[in-house]
Amino acid sequence: MKISGTIVDVVQQRMYSGTVHVANGVIEQIVEEPTDSNVYIMPGFVDAHVHIESSMLPPSEFARLAVVHGTVATVSDPHEIANVLGVEGVRYMLHDAERTPMKITFGAPSCVPATTFETAGATVTADDIRTLFADERITYLSEMMNYPGVLFNDPVVMEKIAVAKEYNRPVDGHAPGLRGDDARTYISAGISTDHECFTLEEALEKVDYGMKILIREGSAAKNFEALHSLITSHTDMVMLCSDDKHPDSLAIGHLNTVVQRAVAKGHDVLKVLQCACVNPVRHYNLKVGLLQQGDAADFIVTDSLETFTVLQTYINGKCVAERDTSLLPHHNTTAVNNFSCSPKMESEFAVKATGNTIRVIEVLDGQLVTNELLVPATIANGYIQTNTERDILKVAVVNRYQNAPVSVGFITNFGLQQGAIASSVAHDSHNIIAVGVTDAEICTAVNTLIELGGGVCVTANGEMESLALDIAGLMSTADGYHVAETYSRLDARARGLGSQLGSPFMSLSFMALLVIPSLKMSDLGLFSGATFTFTDVQLQQ
C-alpha cells in the first residue's frame, strides 16, 4: 500500500511532498518526491489522558467512534470502573480493549477509593498495583488525586508511588490549584503530569518545577482558553487530552477539534501536532507510530491543516475509518456490575429545619471546581424547601453498594424549574447522584436507576426517560451511536427543564468529586474540599 501527499513530519518539524509505503502494517519507507495529491498525511492523534468510561461506552465501542476523528491511541485511566469493581474492573477494560486495533494503554489506578470520605465498591492496594504492572498493557500509575497524602508523606500513598518507580512507570498527577512549596513537594515525589491547572500562572509554575501540563477540553471541564499559549511557549512540556468525553460529544469530535482551535489561535501547526501526537508517545513510551520509517503505520489523512477534516485513519496499516464512517464493527459485550441497594422512599429526601441558613454548592459551568455559598433557608412546615425562583435545588447522593441513609444538600446554577435528573456516573465512587425540585421527583429518578442497575434519567410531569448503563452503572452494551443519540436527547430534555449548563449530566457527575474544591456532596454528607472535612448543611443564626 502507498499513499501520496504532503508529508507532515512532526518529529523533524517539517513538511514535504512525498509517498508513504506500507508493508505488513509498518512504514517501509517514505519517499520524498513530487506528487499531485492535495492531501496531508500526519501522525494520528493521541489522547494523553481519558477515562473511557465517561463516554458511557466500553473501550471497543469508544474506539469505534474515536477513530473517525483521527484518534489512533489513548492513555486511559480506568479508575472509574475500578472504584466500582476493583482490579477485576480494570481487567474487564483490558479484555474489551483487545477487540479493537486502537492502541489503548491503561494505567494502574492510584486512588481507589479516591478518599476515605465516601463509599466505593472496591479498594486497589499497592500489592494490586504491583500485580497490574506485571501486565505490559498497564504502562503508568494513574492520576494521584490524593495530593494531601503526598504532601504529608502518607505511607499508603507513598508505597504506591514507590511501586511505580520500581517498575519504571510514569506517575500522573491531579493537583488543582496547588502552588508554591506544596506544588514543588508534590512534583518532587516523582509525579510528572497535571491536567487540572486553573490558570496559566499555576501551569507555568508547575512547568518550572519540571511537570508536564495537559491541556484539557472535555465535555464539562475545559482549560484550553487559559492554557493554550503553552503550546508555543513550552511545546515540549505540553500534551492534549479530553479527560472526560460524553458520548454525544465523542460522536461529533475528539482531539481533532482541539487541534483545529489551536491552529486557529495562531499556533504553528507543527508545534500543535507535537503536543497532540508526539509528546504523549514519548512520555508514556507508547507503541504508536509517528510517521517515521520503521514505525507502525498509525497515521491519518486530511484535506486541510486548518479544519483537520479526517479523510482516513490508519492503525497498523489498516484503514479503520473513512470520512465520517467508522470501519470498526460493534462487538456484543457482556455486562458486569456492582449494584446492591433497595428502592428509597420520598421521606428519605426531606430535610428537617434546624437552622436558618444553608450551605449551597454553586456549580460553575465548564468547571469541576465549585463555590460555597451561604443562603437563607426557605422553610415550610418545619422542613427546608427548594426554591426555583432563587434557583436553590436539592442534591442527593444515594449509596448504591449497600442500604444506607440518603445524603441530601442544596445546590444552585442547575436551573431546573421542574422535575429531576439522576445518574449513577458520580465521580469517583459512582453512587447515585440526583438534582431536583421536589422530593417525589428526586425519589422517582433515584428508584428508576436502582431498578435499571445504573444509568442516567430525566423525570418531569410524570414522564420518565432513561438510558441504562448496564456495565458497572457506567457504560452501555448498546451501539455507540445509539447511546450518543439517547444521551443527547436526555441532556436536551434536562436543559428543557430550565438548566443553562452546557452539559447538565456531566456537571452533575462531578458534584460528588470530593478531591476538587470547594463544596461537594458525598454519600456520607456535605464535604468541604477546602478543609478536607465534612461540614454542616445548616447553620444556626
Secondary structure, 3 states (H helix, E strand, C coil): CEEEEEEEECCCCEEEEEEEEEECCEEEEEEECCCCCCCEEEECEEEEEECHHHHCCCHHHHHHHHHHHCEEEEEECCHHHHHHHCHHHHHHHHHHHCCCCCEEEEEECCCCCCCCCCCCCCCCCHHHHHHHHCCCCEEEEEEECCHHHHHCCCHHHHHHHHHHHHCCCCEEECCCCCCHHHHHHHHHCCEEEECCCCCHHHHHHHHHCCCEEEEEECCCCECHHHHCCHHHHCHHHEEEECECCCHHHHHHCCHHHHHHHHHHCCCCHHHHHHHHHHHHHHHCCCCCCCCCCCCECCEEEECCCCCCCEEEEEECCEEEEECCEECCCCCCCCCCCCCCCCCCCHHHHCCECCCCEEEEEEECCCCCCEEEEEEECEEECCEEECECCCCEEEEEEECCCCCCCCEEEEEECCCCCCCEEEECCCCCCCCEEEEECCHHHHHHHHHHHHHHCCEEEEEECCEEEEEECCECCCECCCCHHHHHHHHHHHHHHHHHCCCCCCCHHHHHHCCCCCCCCCEEEECCEEEECCCCEECCCEECC
